[in-house]
Amino acid sequence: MQNAAKINAAAGSISSPAQGELVIKGNTRSNGLKAFFANRGTSLLAIAVKADIPLAKLLEYNDLATDGILKNDSWIYLEKKAKQGTREMHTSLQDETLYDISQNNGVMLRSLTQFNNMQENEKVKKGTKIKLRPSQQLTMSK
């Protein structure tokens, strides 16, 4: 018997009230996108099936290479994340990864690597400022 998987969000939740049966109720928005906060141990395949989204798309939307069980609590997006954030910067409040910041802010991981000249798997130390939008380039007129 599987452990009960729960996903809680401000406007709804996913839970498994019966043996392995996930129920999706509502959703919330992060950066204007449909998303759920998923607890560690939740099956991505189960979310994809219940949300009626192809698993490959769910993985793509969440910058994941493979299916499986979530190792950490995380936002799971049900649509493509934004290319940039609604805020200019994110200040890391704890040691986290660029992936964590991507998921917490609803911004594509690839965009964050470009804006910050960092690698996808790079650790971000507490207090580090991470750009969520591209830098504004100043142009000089002649």
N, CA, C and O atoms as a MOPAC input file, in Angstrom:
PM7 MOZYME 1SCF
protein

 N      0.84000 1    -1.18300 1     0.00000 1
 C      0.00000 1     0.00000 1     0.00000 1
 C      0.88000 1     1.24000 1     0.00000 1
 O      1.82700 1     1.33800 1     0.78100 1
 N      0.56200 1     2.19600 1    -0.88700 1
 C      1.35800 1     3.40800 1    -0.98500 1
 C      1.00300 1     4.37100 1     0.13300 1
 O     -0.11700 1     4.38200 1     0.64500 1
 N      1.99900 1     5.18700 1     0.49800 1
 C      1.71400 1     6.25300 1     1.46800 1
 C      0.79800 1     7.26200 1     0.81700 1
 O      0.83200 1     7.44600 1    -0.40000 1
 N     -0.01100 1     7.90900 1     1.60800 1
 C     -0.90600 1     8.92800 1     1.06700 1
 C     -0.08400 1    10.09500 1     0.56500 1
 O      0.72000 1    10.65900 1     1.30600 1
 N     -0.28300 1    10.45900 1    -0.69300 1
 C      0.42600 1    11.59600 1    -1.27700 1
 C     -0.48000 1    12.80200 1    -1.19900 1
 O     -1.65900 1    12.71500 1    -1.54400 1
 N      0.04700 1    13.92500 1    -0.75200 1
 C     -0.75800 1    15.13200 1    -0.64800 1
 C     -0.03400 1    16.28000 1    -1.31500 1
 O      1.18300 1    16.42600 1    -1.20000 1
 N     -0.78900 1    17.07300 1    -1.99900 1
 C     -0.27100 1    18.30800 1    -2.55300 1
 C     -1.20700 1    19.39600 1    -2.09000 1
 O     -2.39900 1    19.36000 1    -2.39200 1
 N     -0.69000 1    20.35800 1    -1.36500 1
 C     -1.52000 1    21.43300 1    -0.85700 1
 C     -1.20000 1    22.72500 1    -1.58400 1
 O     -0.04300 1    23.00000 1    -1.90300 1
 N     -2.21800 1    23.50800 1    -1.84100 1
 C     -2.04400 1    24.81800 1    -2.45600 1
 C     -3.08800 1    25.74700 1    -1.85200 1
 O     -4.05600 1    25.30000 1    -1.23800 1
 N     -2.87800 1    27.02500 1    -2.03400 1
 C     -3.79300 1    27.99900 1    -1.44900 1
 C     -5.23200 1    27.77900 1    -1.91900 1
 O     -6.17000 1    27.94900 1    -1.14000 1
 N     -5.40800 1    27.40500 1    -3.17300 1
 C     -6.76200 1    27.29100 1    -3.71500 1
 C     -7.20600 1    25.85200 1    -3.92400 1
 O     -8.30100 1    25.63300 1    -4.44100 1
 N     -6.40900 1    24.86800 1    -3.54800 1
 C     -6.82200 1    23.49100 1    -3.78500 1
 C     -5.77100 1    22.51800 1    -3.34100 1
 O     -4.76600 1    22.90100 1    -2.74200 1
 N     -6.00200 1    21.24300 1    -3.63500 1
 C     -5.05100 1    20.23400 1    -3.21500 1
 C     -5.17000 1    18.98400 1    -4.04600 1
 O     -6.17800 1    18.75300 1    -4.71300 1
 N     -4.12500 1    18.18000 1    -3.99700 1
 C     -4.15100 1    16.82500 1    -4.53400 1
 C     -3.92300 1    15.93700 1    -3.32300 1
 O     -3.03200 1    16.19900 1    -2.51500 1
 N     -4.70900 1    14.91100 1    -3.19800 1
 C     -4.50000 1    14.00300 1    -2.08700 1
 C     -4.88400 1    12.60400 1    -2.51700 1
 O     -5.53300 1    12.42600 1    -3.54800 1
 N     -4.49500 1    11.61900 1    -1.74600 1
 C     -4.89100 1    10.25700 1    -2.06100 1
 C     -5.68900 1     9.71000 1    -0.89000 1
 O     -5.12300 1     9.10600 1     0.02000 1
 N     -6.98200 1     9.91600 1    -0.90700 1
 C     -7.81000 1     9.47100 1     0.19400 1
 C     -7.94700 1     7.95500 1     0.23900 1
 O     -8.16700 1     7.38200 1     1.30600 1
 N     -7.82100 1     7.30800 1    -0.90000 1
 C     -7.90800 1     5.85200 1    -0.95500 1
 C     -6.60200 1     5.31500 1    -1.51800 1
 O     -5.76700 1     6.08200 1    -1.99900 1
 N     -6.42800 1     4.02700 1    -1.46000 1
 C     -5.21500 1     3.36800 1    -1.91800 1
 C     -4.71600 1     3.89200 1    -3.25400 1
 O     -5.27500 1     3.54600 1    -4.29500 1
 N     -3.68100 1     4.71400 1    -3.25000 1
 C     -3.04500 1     5.17800 1    -4.46500 1
 C     -3.89400 1     6.05300 1    -5.37500 1
 O     -3.45200 1     6.38800 1    -6.47400 1
 N     -5.09200 1     6.43400 1    -4.96200 1
 C     -5.97300 1     7.23600 1    -5.80100 1
 C     -5.74100 1     8.71300 1    -5.52400 1
 O     -5.99500 1     9.19400 1    -4.41900 1
 N     -5.25500 1     9.43200 1    -6.53700 1
 C     -5.03400 1    10.87300 1    -6.39400 1
 C     -6.27300 1    11.61700 1    -6.83600 1
 O     -6.92300 1    11.23900 1    -7.81100 1
 N     -6.59400 1    12.66200 1    -6.12700 1
 C     -7.71800 1    13.51900 1    -6.47600 1
 C     -7.18500 1    14.93500 1    -6.59100 1
 O     -6.56700 1    15.45200 1    -5.66000 1
 N     -7.42700 1    15.56200 1    -7.74000 1
 C     -6.98300 1    16.94000 1    -7.93600 1
 C     -8.17500 1    17.85000 1    -7.70000 1
 O     -9.21700 1    17.70100 1    -8.33900 1
 N     -8.02000 1    18.78300 1    -6.78700 1
 C     -9.07700 1    19.75300 1    -6.47300 1
 C     -8.49900 1    21.14900 1    -6.62000 1
 O     -7.70100 1    21.58700 1    -5.79100 1
 N     -8.89200 1    21.83600 1    -7.65500 1
 C     -8.44400 1    23.20900 1    -7.85200 1
 C     -6.94800 1    23.30000 1    -8.09300 1
 O     -6.26800 1    22.28400 1    -8.24100 1
 N     -6.45300 1    24.49700 1    -8.13200 1
 C     -5.02400 1    24.74400 1    -8.25400 1
 C     -4.76000 1    26.17900 1    -7.87300 1
 O     -5.68000 1    26.95000 1    -7.60000 1
 N     -3.50000 1    26.52200 1    -7.85800 1
 C     -3.11900 1    27.88400 1    -7.53300 1
 C     -2.26300 1    28.41300 1    -8.66500 1
 O     -1.96600 1    27.68400 1    -9.61200 1
 N     -1.87800 1    29.62700 1    -8.58100 1
 C     -1.04300 1    30.20900 1    -9.62400 1
 C      0.23500 1    30.77100 1    -9.01100 1
 O      0.21300 1    31.44500 1    -7.98100 1
 N      1.33600 1    30.47600 1    -9.66900 1
 C      2.63200 1    31.00800 1    -9.28900 1
 C      3.18300 1    31.66200 1   -10.54900 1
 O      3.29300 1    31.00700 1   -11.58600 1
 N      3.52500 1    32.91800 1   -10.47600 1
 C      3.97900 1    33.68500 1   -11.63200 1
 C      2.90100 1    33.65100 1   -12.72500 1
 O      3.21400 1    33.67500 1   -13.91500 1
 N      1.62100 1    33.59300 1   -12.30300 1
 C      0.51200 1    33.57600 1   -13.25100 1
 C      0.25300 1    32.22700 1   -13.88900 1
 O     -0.52600 1    32.13700 1   -14.83800 1
 N      0.88600 1    31.17300 1   -13.39100 1
 C      0.79000 1    29.84100 1   -13.98900 1
 C      0.05800 1    28.86600 1   -13.08200 1
 O      0.07400 1    29.01400 1   -11.86000 1
 N     -0.58400 1    27.86500 1   -13.68200 1
 C     -1.22600 1    26.80300 1   -12.90600 1
 C     -0.14100 1    25.94300 1   -12.28300 1
 O      0.75400 1    25.45900 1   -12.97800 1
 N     -0.22200 1    25.75300 1   -10.96500 1
 C      0.80100 1    24.98200 1   -10.25600 1
 C      0.22500 1    24.39900 1    -8.97300 1
 O     -0.76900 1    24.89400 1    -8.44100 1
 N      0.86400 1    23.34100 1    -8.48600 1
 C      0.52600 1    22.71400 1    -7.21000 1
 C      1.79600 1    22.61600 1    -6.38500 1
 O      2.87900 1    22.43100 1    -6.94000 1
 N      1.68300 1    22.73700 1    -5.08200 1
 C      2.83100 1    22.48300 1    -4.21900 1
 C      2.77200 1    21.00900 1    -3.84200 1
 O      1.86000 1    20.57300 1    -3.14000 1
 N      3.74700 1    20.25200 1    -4.31000 1
 C      3.76200 1    18.79400 1    -4.13100 1
 C      4.72100 1    18.39900 1    -3.01900 1
 O      5.84800 1    18.88900 1    -2.95100 1
 N      4.27200 1    17.52900 1    -2.17100 1
 C      5.11600 1    17.02800 1    -1.09000 1
 C      6.03700 1    15.92600 1    -1.58300 1
 O      5.72900 1    15.20600 1    -2.53200 1
 N      7.15400 1    15.81700 1    -0.92600 1
 C      8.11500 1    14.75200 1    -1.18000 1
 C      7.37700 1    13.41100 1    -1.18700 1
 O      6.50100 1    13.17500 1    -0.35400 1
 N      7.73500 1    12.53200 1    -2.13400 1
 C      7.11800 1    11.21200 1    -2.21100 1
 C      5.94600 1    11.13100 1    -3.17100 1
 O      5.37300 1    10.05800 1    -3.35800 1
 N      5.57800 1    12.26100 1    -3.79000 1
 C      4.47300 1    12.27900 1    -4.73700 1
 C      4.95200 1    11.78100 1    -6.10400 1
 O      6.04600 1    12.12900 1    -6.54900 1
 N      4.13700 1    10.97600 1    -6.75500 1
 C      4.45300 1    10.43400 1    -8.07300 1
 C      4.12600 1    11.44700 1    -9.16500 1
 O      3.00400 1    11.94800 1    -9.24200 1
 N      5.11100 1    11.74400 1   -10.00800 1
 C      4.88500 1    12.65400 1   -11.13100 1
 C      3.92100 1    12.04200 1   -12.14100 1
 O      3.10400 1    12.75100 1   -12.72800 1
 N      4.01100 1    10.74400 1   -12.34300 1
 C      3.09300 1    10.06500 1   -13.26600 1
 C      1.65300 1    10.19800 1   -12.78500 1
 O      0.75600 1    10.45600 1   -13.58600 1
 N      1.42600 1    10.02700 1   -11.49800 1
 C      0.07600 1    10.15400 1   -10.94700 1
 C     -0.45700 1    11.57000 1   -11.14400 1
 O     -1.63300 1    11.74400 1   -11.46500 1
 N      0.38500 1    12.57800 1   -10.95800 1
 C     -0.03700 1    13.96000 1   -11.17600 1
 C     -0.40000 1    14.16600 1   -12.64500 1
 O     -1.43600 1    14.75300 1   -12.95400 1
 N      0.45400 1    13.68100 1   -13.55100 1
 C      0.20800 1    13.84300 1   -14.98700 1
 C     -1.10500 1    13.19200 1   -15.39900 1
 O     -1.87900 1    13.78000 1   -16.15500 1
 N     -1.36100 1    11.99300 1   -14.91200 1
 C     -2.58900 1    11.28000 1   -15.26300 1
 C     -3.81400 1    12.02900 1   -14.75200 1
 O     -4.76200 1    12.25600 1   -15.50400 1
 N     -3.79900 1    12.41100 1   -13.48700 1
 C     -4.96200 1    13.09400 1   -12.90900 1
 C     -5.16200 1    14.49400 1   -13.47800 1
 O     -6.29500 1    14.96500 1   -13.57300 1
 N     -4.08000 1    15.16200 1   -13.85600 1
 C     -4.19200 1    16.50900 1   -14.43000 1
 C     -4.46900 1    16.45000 1   -15.92700 1
 O     -4.66100 1    17.48600 1   -16.56300 1
 N     -4.49100 1    15.24200 1   -16.49600 1
 C     -4.73800 1    15.02300 1   -17.91500 1
 C     -3.71000 1    15.76000 1   -18.77500 1
 O     -4.04600 1    16.43500 1   -19.74800 1
 N     -2.44200 1    15.60400 1   -18.37600 1
 C     -1.31400 1    16.19300 1   -19.09300 1
 C     -0.37400 1    15.05000 1   -19.45400 1
 O     -0.09600 1    14.20200 1   -18.60600 1
 N      0.12100 1    15.00200 1   -20.68100 1
 C      1.10700 1    13.96100 1   -21.00700 1
 C      2.31400 1    14.07300 1   -20.07200 1
 O      2.78700 1    15.17100 1   -19.78200 1
 N      2.80000 1    12.92600 1   -19.60800 1
 C      3.93900 1    12.91300 1   -18.68400 1
 C      5.12900 1    13.67200 1   -19.25400 1
 O      5.78800 1    14.41500 1   -18.52700 1
 N      5.41800 1    13.50000 1   -20.54300 1
 C      6.55500 1    14.19400 1   -21.16400 1
 C      6.41200 1    15.70800 1   -21.03900 1
 O      7.39900 1    16.40600 1   -20.80900 1
 N      5.18400 1    16.22300 1   -21.18800 1
 C      4.95200 1    17.66700 1   -21.05400 1
 C      5.13900 1    18.11300 1   -19.60200 1
 O      5.74900 1    19.15100 1   -19.34500 1
 N      4.61800 1    17.33300 1   -18.65700 1
 C      4.77900 1    17.67400 1   -17.23800 1
 C      6.26900 1    17.75600 1   -16.88500 1
 O      6.69700 1    18.67100 1   -16.18200 1
 N      7.04900 1    16.79600 1   -17.37500 1
 C      8.49700 1    16.80600 1   -17.12000 1
 C      9.14500 1    18.03400 1   -17.76100 1
 O      9.98900 1    18.68700 1   -17.14800 1
 N      8.74800 1    18.34200 1   -18.99000 1
 C      9.28800 1    19.51200 1   -19.69000 1
 C      8.95200 1    20.80100 1   -18.94800 1
 O      9.82200 1    21.64900 1   -18.74700 1
 N      7.69100 1    20.95000 1   -18.54000 1
 C      7.26200 1    22.15000 1   -17.82800 1
 C      8.04600 1    22.36900 1   -16.54000 1
 O      8.21900 1    23.50500 1   -16.09900 1
 N      8.51900 1    21.28100 1   -15.93600 1
 C      9.19200 1    21.34600 1   -14.63500 1
 C     10.69500 1    21.10800 1   -14.71200 1
 O     11.34200 1    20.83800 1   -13.70000 1
 N     11.24900 1    21.21200 1   -15.92700 1
 C     12.69600 1    21.07100 1   -16.13700 1
 C     13.24300 1    19.76800 1   -15.56500 1
 O     14.32000 1    19.75200 1   -14.96900 1
 N     12.50200 1    18.67500 1   -15.74600 1
 C     12.91300 1    17.36800 1   -15.24100 1
 C     13.24000 1    16.43900 1   -16.40500 1
 O     12.55700 1    16.45700 1   -17.42900 1
 N     14.29100 1    15.62400 1   -16.24600 1
 C     14.70700 1    14.71300 1   -17.30500 1
 C     14.00600 1    13.36000 1   -17.21700 1
 O     13.78100 1    12.70700 1   -18.23600 1
 N     13.66000 1    12.94100 1   -16.00100 1
 C     13.06500 1    11.61900 1   -15.83200 1
 C     11.87700 1    11.65800 1   -14.88500 1
 O     11.74900 1    12.54800 1   -14.04400 1
 N     11.01100 1    10.66100 1   -15.05300 1
 C      9.84300 1    10.48400 1   -14.19600 1
 C     10.29600 1     9.86400 1   -12.88300 1
 O     11.40900 1     9.35000 1   -12.77500 1
 N      9.43400 1     9.92000 1   -11.90700 1
 C      9.72800 1     9.26900 1   -10.64200 1
 C      8.94700 1     9.86800 1    -9.50400 1
 O      7.91400 1    10.51000 1    -9.69800 1
 N      9.45000 1     9.64900 1    -8.33000 1
 C      8.86700 1    10.15600 1    -7.09400 1
 C      9.65900 1    11.39300 1    -6.68800 1
 O     10.88900 1    11.39300 1    -6.74200 1
 N      8.95800 1    12.44200 1    -6.28400 1
 C      9.65000 1    13.66000 1    -5.86400 1
 C     10.51100 1    13.39500 1    -4.63100 1
 O     10.05200 1    12.81000 1    -3.65000 1
 N     11.75800 1    13.83300 1    -4.69900 1
 C     12.68200 1    13.66300 1    -3.57100 1
 C     12.54300 1    14.77800 1    -2.55400 1
 O     12.91100 1    14.61400 1    -1.39100 1
 N     12.01200 1    15.91700 1    -2.99200 1
 C     11.83200 1    17.08100 1    -2.12300 1
 C     10.46800 1    17.71300 1    -2.39300 1
 O      9.88900 1    17.52100 1    -3.46200 1
 N      9.95800 1    18.46800 1    -1.41700 1
 C      8.76000 1    19.25900 1    -1.64800 1
 C      9.06600 1    20.24200 1    -2.77300 1
 O     10.16600 1    20.79200 1    -2.83000 1
 N      8.11400 1    20.46800 1    -3.66200 1
 C      8.38100 1    21.34800 1    -4.79500 1
 C      7.09100 1    21.81000 1    -5.44600 1
 O      6.07000 1    21.12700 1    -5.37400 1
 N      7.14200 1    22.97700 1    -6.08400 1
 C      6.05500 1    23.40500 1    -6.94900 1
 C      6.10400 1    22.54700 1    -8.19100 1
 O      7.18100 1    22.28600 1    -8.72600 1
 N      4.94500 1    22.10500 1    -8.65800 1
 C      4.83200 1    21.36100 1    -9.90500 1
 C      3.91800 1    22.16200 1   -10.82100 1
 O      2.77300 1    22.46000 1   -10.48000 1
 N      4.44900 1    22.50300 1   -11.98800 1
 C      3.71600 1    23.33200 1   -12.94100 1
 C      2.94000 1    22.47700 1   -13.92300 1
 O      3.43300 1    21.45900 1   -14.40700 1
 N      1.71800 1    22.90400 1   -14.21000 1
 C      0.83400 1    22.19400 1   -15.12700 1
 C      0.79700 1    22.87200 1   -16.49600 1
 O      0.00800 1    22.50500 1   -17.36600 1
 N      1.65600 1    23.85700 1   -16.66400 1
 C      1.83800 1    24.53500 1   -17.93900 1
 C      3.26300 1    25.08700 1   -17.98300 1
 O      3.95300 1    25.14100 1   -16.96600 1
 N      3.68600 1    25.49400 1   -19.17300 1
 C      5.05500 1    25.97000 1   -19.36900 1
 C      5.35500 1    27.16900 1   -18.48000 1
 O      4.55400 1    28.09800 1   -18.38200 1
 N      6.52800 1    27.14000 1   -17.82800 1
 C      6.93300 1    28.24800 1   -16.96700 1
 C      7.30900 1    29.46600 1   -17.81200 1
 O      7.58900 1    29.34300 1   -19.00400 1
 N      7.31100 1    30.62800 1   -17.18700 1
 C      7.62700 1    31.88900 1   -17.85900 1
 C      9.12100 1    31.98400 1   -18.15700 1
 O      9.94300 1    31.35100 1   -17.49400 1
 N      9.45400 1    32.78400 1   -19.16400 1
 C     10.85900 1    33.01100 1   -19.50900 1
 C     11.52600 1    33.96700 1   -18.53000 1
 O     12.75200 1    34.00100 1   -18.42500 1
 N     10.71200 1    34.74900 1   -17.80700 1
 C     11.26400 1    35.65900 1   -16.80400 1
 C     10.27100 1    35.81300 1   -15.66400 1
 O      9.08500 1    35.51500 1   -15.80500 1
 N     10.77700 1    36.28000 1   -14.53800 1
 C      9.95400 1    36.41900 1   -13.34800 1
 C      9.14400 1    37.69400 1   -13.32000 1
 O      9.33300 1    38.59300 1   -14.14000 1
 N      8.23800 1    37.75500 1   -12.35900 1
 C      7.44700 1    38.97000 1   -12.16800 1
 C      8.22200 1    39.98300 1   -11.33000 1
 O      7.88100 1    41.16500 1   -11.30000 1
 N      9.26400 1    39.51100 1   -10.65100 1
 C     10.15300 1    40.38700 1    -9.86600 1
 C     11.51400 1    40.42400 1   -10.54500 1
 O     11.83900 1    39.54900 1   -11.34700 1
 N     12.30000 1    41.43300 1   -10.22300 1
 C     13.64700 1    41.56500 1   -10.79600 1
 C     14.61700 1    40.54000 1   -10.21600 1
 O     15.38700 1    39.91600 1   -10.94500 1
 N     14.56800 1    40.37300 1    -8.88000 1
 C     15.56700 1    39.57100 1    -8.16900 1
 C     14.92700 1    38.62800 1    -7.16100 1
 O     13.81100 1    38.84300 1    -6.68600 1
 N     15.67500 1    37.58300 1    -6.85600 1
 C     15.34700 1    36.66700 1    -5.75500 1
 C     16.58300 1    36.64300 1    -4.87500 1
 O     17.68800 1    36.43000 1    -5.37400 1
 N     16.42400 1    36.85400 1    -3.59300 1
 C     17.53700 1    36.73900 1    -2.64700 1
 C     17.38000 1    35.42300 1    -1.91100 1
 O     16.36200 1    35.17100 1    -1.26600 1
 N     18.39500 1    34.59500 1    -2.01600 1
 C     18.35000 1    33.27700 1    -1.39900 1
 C     18.32400 1    33.40800 1     0.12700 1
 O     19.21500 1    34.01300 1     0.72400 1
 N     17.29600 1    32.83500 1     0.74200 1
 C     17.15800 1    32.88800 1     2.19700 1
 C     17.83700 1    31.70300 1     2.87400 1
 O     18.02600 1    31.68700 1     4.09100 1
 N     18.19700 1    30.72100 1     2.07000 1
 C     18.88500 1    29.53000 1     2.57200 1
 C     19.70700 1    28.96500 1     1.42500 1
 O     19.53600 1    29.38300 1     0.28000 1
 N     20.58800 1    28.02800 1     1.71100 1
 C     21.31000 1    27.38100 1     0.63000 1
 C     20.29400 1    26.62300 1    -0.20600 1
 O     19.52800 1    25.81700 1     0.32300 1
 N     20.28200 1    26.87700 1    -1.51100 1
 C     19.34100 1    26.22600 1    -2.41300 1
 C     19.99300 1    26.06900 1    -3.77500 1
 O     21.10300 1    26.55500 1    -3.99500 1
 N     19.31900 1    25.40000 1    -4.68200 1
 C     19.83900 1    25.22700 1    -6.02900 1
 C     19.12800 1    26.18600 1    -6.97300 1
 O     18.07400 1    26.73300 1    -6.64800 1
 N     19.71700 1    26.37800 1    -8.13600 1
 C     19.08900 1    27.20800 1    -9.14700 1
 C     17.74800 1    26.57900 1    -9.56100 1
 O     16.80000 1    27.29400 1    -9.88400 1
 N     17.67500 1    25.24100 1    -9.54900 1
 C     16.41800 1    24.55000 1    -9.84700 1
 C     15.34300 1    24.92700 1    -8.82200 1
 O     14.20300 1    25.21000 1    -9.19100 1
 N     15.70600 1    24.92900 1    -7.54500 1
 C     14.74700 1    25.31200 1    -6.49300 1
 C     14.19400 1    26.71800 1    -6.75600 1
 O     12.99100 1    26.95400 1    -6.64100 1
 N     15.07700 1    27.63100 1    -7.10600 1
 C     14.68000 1    29.01600 1    -7.37000 1
 C     13.76500 1    29.07500 1    -8.59700 1
 O     12.78500 1    29.81900 1    -8.62100 1
 N     14.10200 1    28.28800 1    -9.59900 1
 C     13.27900 1    28.20400 1   -10.80400 1
 C     11.85900 1    27.75000 1   -10.47200 1
 O     10.88800 1    28.35100 1   -10.93100 1
 N     11.74400 1    26.69600 1    -9.67800 1
 C     10.43300 1    26.17000 1    -9.31700 1
 C      9.67300 1    27.12200 1    -8.39300 1
 O      8.46100 1    27.27900 1    -8.53800 1
 N     10.35700 1    27.74800 1    -7.46200 1
 C      9.69900 1    28.64500 1    -6.50900 1
 C      9.20800 1    29.94100 1    -7.14500 1
 O      8.31500 1    30.60000 1    -6.61200 1
 N      9.79800 1    30.30800 1    -8.29200 1
 C      9.43700 1    31.56500 1    -8.93500 1
 C      8.73600 1    31.39400 1   -10.28000 1
 O      8.36900 1    32.38300 1   -10.91500 1
 N      8.54600 1    30.15000 1   -10.72200 1
 C      7.84900 1    29.90300 1   -11.98400 1
 C      8.58200 1    30.41600 1   -13.20200 1
 O      7.96800 1    30.89300 1   -14.15600 1
 N      9.91900 1    30.31300 1   -13.16400 1
 C     10.75900 1    30.79000 1   -14.26000 1
 C     11.55200 1    29.60600 1   -14.81300 1
 O     12.05900 1    28.78000 1   -14.05400 1
 N     11.65300 1    29.53100 1   -16.14200 1
 C     12.40100 1    28.44100 1   -16.77200 1
 C     13.83400 1    28.40100 1   -16.24800 1
 O     14.49000 1    29.43400 1   -16.12100 1
 N     14.29900 1    27.21200 1   -15.95000 1
 C     15.66400 1    27.02400 1   -15.45000 1
 C     16.68500 1    27.55200 1   -16.45400 1
 O     17.66500 1    28.19000 1   -16.06900 1
 N     16.46000 1    27.28800 1   -17.72600 1
 C     17.38100 1    27.75300 1   -18.76900 1
 C     17.52600 1    29.27100 1   -18.74000 1
 O     18.62400 1    29.79100 1   -18.93800 1
 N     16.43200 1    29.98300 1   -18.49500 1
 C     16.49300 1    31.44800 1   -18.41300 1
 C     17.36000 1    31.89100 1   -17.24200 1
 O     18.17900 1    32.80000 1   -17.38100 1
 N     17.18000 1    31.24900 1   -16.08400 1
 C     17.97300 1    31.63000 1   -14.90600 1
 C     19.46400 1    31.39100 1   -15.14200 1
 O     20.29700 1    32.18200 1   -14.69900 1
 N     19.80200 1    30.30100 1   -15.83900 1
 C     21.22500 1    30.04200 1   -16.11200 1
 C     21.79400 1    31.15200 1   -16.99700 1
 O     22.93700 1    31.57100 1   -16.81000 1
 N     21.00600 1    31.62600 1   -17.95400 1
 C     21.46400 1    32.69300 1   -18.84700 1
 C     21.54700 1    34.03800 1   -18.13300 1
 O     22.54000 1    34.75200 1   -18.27700 1
 N     20.52500 1    34.38900 1   -17.36900 1
 C     20.51000 1    35.68900 1   -16.68300 1
 C     21.64000 1    35.81500 1   -15.66700 1
 O     22.14600 1    36.91100 1   -15.42500 1
 N     22.03600 1    34.68200 1   -15.07000 1
 C     22.98800 1    34.70500 1   -13.95500 1
 C     24.33700 1    34.08500 1   -14.27700 1
 O     25.20000 1    33.98500 1   -13.40400 1
 N     24.52800 1    33.66100 1   -15.54200 1
 C     25.78200 1    33.03700 1   -15.96400 1
 C     26.18400 1    31.91100 1   -15.00300 1
 O     27.30700 1    31.87100 1   -14.50000 1
 N     25.23800 1    31.00300 1   -14.76500 1
 C     25.45000 1    29.88700 1   -13.83200 1
 C     25.07200 1    28.57200 1   -14.50700 1
 O     24.42100 1    28.56300 1   -15.55100 1
 N     25.48300 1    27.47400 1   -13.90400 1
 C     25.12700 1    26.13600 1   -14.37100 1
 C     23.83000 1    25.69000 1   -13.71100 1
 O     23.50500 1    26.14500 1   -12.61500 1
 N     23.08100 1    24.79800 1   -14.37200 1
 C     21.79500 1    24.31900 1   -13.85400 1
 C     21.88800 1    23.72100 1   -12.45600 1
 O     21.00700 1    23.94300 1   -11.62600 1
 N     22.94400 1    22.97000 1   -12.19300 1
 C     23.07300 1    22.25600 1   -10.91300 1
 C     23.84600 1    23.04100 1    -9.86100 1
 O     24.18000 1    22.50500 1    -8.80400 1
 N     24.12900 1    24.29300 1   -10.14400 1
 C     24.93400 1    25.11300 1    -9.23500 1
 C     24.17300 1    25.44100 1    -7.95100 1
 O     22.99200 1    25.78600 1    -7.98700 1
 N     24.87200 1    25.32900 1    -6.81100 1
 C     24.29900 1    25.67600 1    -5.51000 1
 C     24.34800 1    27.18700 1    -5.34200 1
 O     25.29000 1    27.85100 1    -5.77500 1
 N     23.31500 1    27.71100 1    -4.70500 1
 C     23.22300 1    29.14500 1    -4.45400 1
 C     23.27700 1    29.34300 1    -2.94500 1
 O     22.44300 1    28.81500 1    -2.20800 1
 N     24.26000 1    30.10500 1    -2.49800 1
 C     24.42600 1    30.31700 1    -1.06500 1
 C     23.45000 1    31.35200 1    -0.52800 1
 O     22.98000 1    32.23300 1    -1.24800 1
 N     23.16600 1    31.21600 1     0.74700 1
 C     22.27200 1    32.15200 1     1.43800 1
 C     22.75400 1    33.58600 1     1.21300 1
 O     23.94300 1    33.87800 1     1.33200 1
 N     21.81400 1    34.47300 1     0.88600 1
 C     22.13500 1    35.88000 1     0.67300 1
 C     22.46600 1    36.24400 1    -0.76500 1
 O     22.55100 1    37.42700 1    -1.09600 1
 N     22.65600 1    35.24300 1    -1.63100 1
 C     22.98300 1    35.51900 1    -3.02900 1
 C     21.76400 1    36.06900 1    -3.75700 1
 O     20.65000 1    35.57000 1    -3.59900 1
 N     21.99300 1    37.10300 1    -4.55600 1
 C     20.91100 1    37.68200 1    -5.35700 1
 C     20.91600 1    37.01700 1    -6.73300 1
 O     21.93700 1    36.98000 1    -7.42000 1
 N     19.74300 1    36.49000 1    -7.12100 1
 C     19.58600 1    35.81900 1    -8.40700 1
 C     18.63900 1    36.63300 1    -9.27000 1
 O     17.53400 1    36.96900 1    -8.84500 1
 N     19.07700 1    36.95200 1   -10.49000 1
 C     18.24800 1    37.71800 1   -11.41800 1
 C     17.12400 1    36.82200 1   -11.94500 1
 O     17.36600 1    35.69500 1   -12.37900 1
 N     15.89800 1    37.33600 1   -11.90200 1
 C     14.74100 1    36.63500 1   -12.44900 1
 C     14.32200 1    37.20500 1   -13.80900 1
 O     13.42900 1    36.68300 1   -14.47500 1
 N     14.98900 1    38.28100 1   -14.19200 1
 C     14.73700 1    38.94300 1   -15.47300 1
 C     16.08600 1    39.27100 1   -16.10500 1
 O     17.09300 1    39.36700 1   -15.40300 1
 N     16.11200 1    39.44000 1   -17.41900 1
 C     17.38900 1    39.81500 1   -18.05300 1
 C     17.83800 1    41.20300 1   -17.60800 1
 O     17.01700 1    42.06800 1   -17.30400 1
 N     19.14600 1    41.39900 1   -17.57700 1
 C     19.69100 1    42.71400 1   -17.22000 1
 C     19.32300 1    43.71000 1   -18.28700 1
 O     19.29600 1    43.37400 1   -19.47100 1
 N     19.03800 1    44.93500 1   -17.88400 1
 C     18.75000 1    45.99600 1   -18.83700 1
 C     20.07600 1    46.50900 1   -19.38200 1
 O     20.94200 1    46.94500 1   -18.62400 1
 N     20.22400 1    46.45200 1   -20.68200 1
 C     21.43300 1    46.93400 1   -21.32200 1
 C     21.28500 1    48.42800 1   -21.61300 1
 O     20.30500 1    48.85000 1   -22.22800 1
 N     22.25100 1    49.22000 1   -21.17300 1
 C     22.23700 1    50.63800 1   -21.46200 1
 C     22.87800 1    50.86200 1   -22.82800 1
 O     23.97700 1    50.37300 1   -23.08900 1
 N     22.20700 1    51.58300 1   -23.67800 1
 C     22.77500 1    51.88300 1   -24.98500 1
 C     23.16000 1    53.35600 1   -25.01300 1
 O     22.41200 1    54.21400 1   -24.54400 1
 N     24.30900 1    53.63400 1   -25.55400 1
 C     24.78300 1    55.00100 1   -25.63100 1
 C     24.48500 1    55.55700 1   -27.00700 1
 O     24.76400 1    54.91300 1   -28.01900 1
 N     23.93500 1    56.72200 1   -27.04500 1
 C     23.67200 1    57.36300 1   -28.35100 1
 C     24.85200 1    58.23700 1   -28.71400 1
 O     25.52000 1    58.80600 1   -27.85000 1
 N     25.09100 1    58.33000 1   -29.99100 1
 C     26.22800 1    59.13100 1   -30.47300 1
 C     25.80400 1    60.54400 1   -30.71300 1
 O     26.61900 1    61.37200 1   -31.12100 1

